[in-house]
């Protein structure tokens, strides 16, 4: 029996989990010996089903239910074109191996070498603002252009925008899943997952094939996202969110944590502001991240093709952009600053919204990420 087979069998035992697995491996030199000599003290802590599984294996060997499952799991990986990587093997990502109790197993669809690239995790809210989505995509595009792989969680919102930003730059992106690698969640991102694979990236999970989207899986997924990465960029996050958990895990794992500040009126900025108060680096451009990491890779491209392709704005539109600045403002505040009548101003704001420069929020308006970059270029 090899180490991979033994690890699969151990992790199949009901109630085992990464914590008990690593406690067990402190007393045995390999997963094979741990499986063969499973101590009675641990067996008593596991559910009755696990004790039945192990004792049947000791009696029946390869004919046992446990080994039947292991063989089917390996066969399913072959059908999916997936790799199985056990902790301790040369194929296991070195950075991930450094975190406390890393996943004993990784299921990988796509390019396993992507896990060894220098990675930046980009995470944030599922219900992100247009500005947050713009920032996630722009930062990811620029960081991918500088040579980083972009790692995120394949969720709606910021995660999906981060993956797409990397693909825009023809870069590599890694999606860490809270389900089995055959269970794409959410289904709306199934096409995105295929693009990630076609672009030389990877889908990664520690969960067995067929595992569904259970709430308890996602905190475990988050520690992998941060553990694979040199640093984590928090784009938008509420004070109670999985993204904030990922950022805090990154800090505990001695990874760099970066956060994009936002409007004090945007609830999705409060998590970023909290992390900045707790020591995260405030960043305004992707170059800030490259500089903080010691220039490991090439510089971020200076041009923004997104802005260069935009038609020029007239004087009124430029004044409205300047009046909005970097904050959330009401129609009355913008009118007072620009001197525009409300009716004409609303028409201008609509044109700017259609151009992707402004977005409507409850009680007013704010610049999108593209609009904020235009404001910087204007000043």
N, C-alpha and C positions, 0 to 999 in steps of 0.2 A: 504494500500500500504506500502511495506517495503522500507528501504533505498536503497537497491540494485536496485529495480525496478525503483525508482525515479531517481537514478543516471544514469541508462541506458537511461531513457527518456530524461533527461537533456542533456546528451552527444550526443544524437541523433539529437537534435535541430541544424540545420545548423548554423555554425559560433560560436557555444558555445566555445569549446576548454577548456583545463585545466585552462588557465589564467582567463577567464570569470567565469568559474565554481567556482574557489576559491574566486574570488571577490564577487560573489553572496553569497557564504557560510559564508562570514564575517558578513552578515546581517541577516542570518537565522540560527536557531539552528540545522537544519537537511536538507537533500536533499529533503525530502518529503514536508516540508514547503516551501522550495525554489521553487519547481516546482509549488506548488499550488498558491503561491503568487508572481509569477514572476513580478517584477516591470515594469511599462510602460517605465521607463527610459532605462532599459536594452533591452526591446523588440524593442525599436526604433533603437538600435545599431545593432541588428541582421538583417540578410537578410530577405526579404519579405517571403521567404519560411518558415523560422523559426516561424515567427508570425502566418502564416497559420497553421503550425503544432500545435502550442500551443493552439490557439483559437479553433481549431477543437477538440482537446482533452478536453478542458473545456466544450464544448457542448456535446460531445459524450462519454467521459470517456473511458471505456475499449473497446468500439466499434470503437474508433478512429484509424486512420492510424498509429499514433505514438505508441499507445499501442499494435497494431497488430505487429509492428516491434519488440517491446520489447519482446513480447511473442515468436515470431519466433526466436529471438536471444537466448533466454534462452533455447528453445527447441533444437536449433543447438548445443549449448554447451553440452547438455545432450547426443546428438548423438555422438559428438566428444570425450566424456569422459573428458571434460574440466571443470575446476572450474572458477567461476566468483568471484572476490574478490573486494569489495568496500573499498575505503579509510575510515579509522575510525573503521573498523572491526578488531577483534582479529587476523584474518588470514592475515592481511596486514603486509608486512615486516616492522619492526620497523625502520631500517636504512633508507629505502626508504621514509618513512613518514616524515623524518626530512628535506628533501630537499625542496627548494622553489617550490611551485605549483607541487606537485607530481601527478602522473597519478590518476585521480579519480577512474578508474577501471583497474583491471588487469585480463586478460584472461590467464589461466594457463593450459597447457596440461602436464600430468605427475605428479610428486610428489610435491604438494604445500609446503610440509615441507622443501624442498630444498631451498626455498627462505629465510628461517630463519637460515640457516647455515652460519658460518663465511666465507665470500667470498673474493676472489681476482679476479679482472678483469684483463684479459690479452688481449691486443688489439694491432693492428698494420696494416701494409700495406697488401692490397690484392695481389699486385705484389711483394711479398717478395723474398729476396734472399734465397738460400738454407741454409745459415748460420742463417738467421732470422727464418726460419721455424724450423730448428733444435733447436734453442734457445727457441722458443715458446713451442715446444713440451716437451723439457727437463725440463724447468722451471715449466711448468704446471704439468708434471708428479711428480716432486719432491714436489711441493707445495700441490698437492692432496695427496701425500703420507704422508705429515705432517698434514693432516686433513682439509685443506681448500677446499671448493667448488670453482671451476674455472668458472668464468662468462665471456662470450664473446658474439659476435653478429652473429654467424653462417655464416659469410661471408667466401669467399675464402681466401686463404693465411694464415695470422697469426691467425685469429679467428678459422679457422678449425683445425689448428695445435694445438692450445691451448685446444680445446675440446678433441681432440684425445689424447693429453698428459694426461689429467685427466682420460680418459677411460683406458689408458694403465696401470694406477696405481689402477684401479678398484675404482676410486673416483667418486664423484658427480660433474656434470657440468651443468650449467644453460645457455641456449641460449636465448638472448633477441632479438626479431624480429622486423623488420620495416614493417611488413605486418600483416594481420590477421593470427591467429595460424593455420588456415587451408591452408594457401598459403605459402608453403615452398619456400624460395628464398635465394640463387639460387637453382635451381632444382638439380644441381650436388651434393648438400649437403643433399638431402632427406634421403639417407641411414644413414648419420651421425646423422641426427635428430632422426631417429628411434633408433639408438644405445644409444643416450643420454637418451631417454625415458626408454629403457630397462635397463640402468644402474642406474636407480633411480633418474635421473635428471629431468629437466623441460624445456619446451618451454614457453616463456612468451611474451605477447604483450599487449599494451594498445589499439590496434586498433580493430575495429569491425570485426567480421568474414566476410571473403570475400574481405577485404581491400588488394589492390595490392601494389606493390613496388614503391611508389611515392617518389621523391627526398626529399620532405619536411618531410617525416616520419623518416628519419635516424638520424637527430640531436636530435629529440625527443627520439628515441630509445637509443641514446648514453647517455642521462642524466639518464636513468634507469640503464644502465650497471654500471655507476659509482655510482649511488645512492644506489644500492644494496650492494655495496662492501666496505670493510674496506680500500682497497687501489687499485690503478690501476697500472699495469705494462705495460709500453710502450716498445715494442720490436723493431719495426722498423716503421718509419713514415716519409713521406715527409713533407716539411714545410707547405704545404696546404693539409690537409687531415682530414678526419673524426676522425681518431685515435687521432690526436693532439687535436681536439675539445673535445674528451672524457677525455683526460688527464687534460685539462684546466677546464672542468666542475668539475672533481674530486677535483681539488684544490679549486675551488669556494665552493664546498660542504664540505670543511674541511676534505677531505679524503687524505690519504697518496698517493703520486705519486712517482713511481719508473721508472727508465729508464735504458736500457742496452746501453752502449756506443758502437759505431762501428767505422769503418774506415772513415777517413775524405774524402775519395774518393767515398764513397757510398752515393748517394743522399737520400736513405731511412734511413740513420742515422742522417740526419740533424734535423729532428723533435725531436729525442731523445736528441741530443746535445742542441737544443734550450730549451727544458724543463729542462735539467740539469742546464743550465745557469739561468733559472728562479726559481730554487729551488728544482727541483725533486731530489730524492736520487739516486745517481749512484749505480747500483748493478752489481755484477759480478757472484753471485751465488744465488740460491733460499734461502740459509741460511741467506743472507743479509736481505731479506724481513722478514723472521721469526723473526730475531733479532730486526729489526726496529719496528715491531709490538708488541714488549715486550714479546716475547715467549708465545703468547696466546695458541699455540698448541705445539705438539711434535716437536722435532728436525727433520730437513731434513735428510733422509737416506744418509749415507756417501758414499755408494758404487754406482758405475755406471755400471749396468749390460750390457749396450750397449757397453762399452769399454772392459769389461772382456771377452766378447764373440768374440772379434776381433783377427784374427791371428796376431802374432808378425810381426813388420816391420823390414826390413833389414836396414843396416847402411845408404845406400843412401836415402831411403825413410824417415828415421828419420832426416837426414840433410835437406831434402827438407821441411819437416814440420817445423823444427826450422828456416829455412831461411824465410819462409812465415811469421812466427810470427803472430801478430795480425792485419796485414795490408794487403792492396791490393798491389801486386807486379807484375811487368812485367816479362816475360820470361827471358829477358836479365839480370834483377836484380837478379833473382833466380840463373841463371847460374853463374854470377859473384861471388855470395856468396858461392855456393856449389862447384864450379870448374867443373861442369858437362857440357858436350857438349850438344848443343841445341836439337839434335835429340834424344839422350838417355834421356835427361831431360824431353822432351815431353812425352816419353813413360812412365816414372815414374809418371809424373803428371796425365796421363790418368789412371794408376792403382790406384792412390790415389783418383781420382775422382770417379772411379767405387766403391771404398770402402766407399764412402760417407764422405771422409775427406777433400776434396778440391773441390771448384767449380770454373768454368770459368766465368769471368766477362769481359766486354769490356776493352781491353787493358791489361789483365793480369789474375791473379788468387788470390784467398784468401781461408783461411781455413773455413770450415763449422763449425757449433756449435760443432759437434762431434770432428772435427779436433782440434778445440781450446781446448776442454776438454782433448784430448790426449796430446797436447802440455803442458798443465798444469801438467799432470801426469808425463811427461818426465822430467820436470825441478824440 
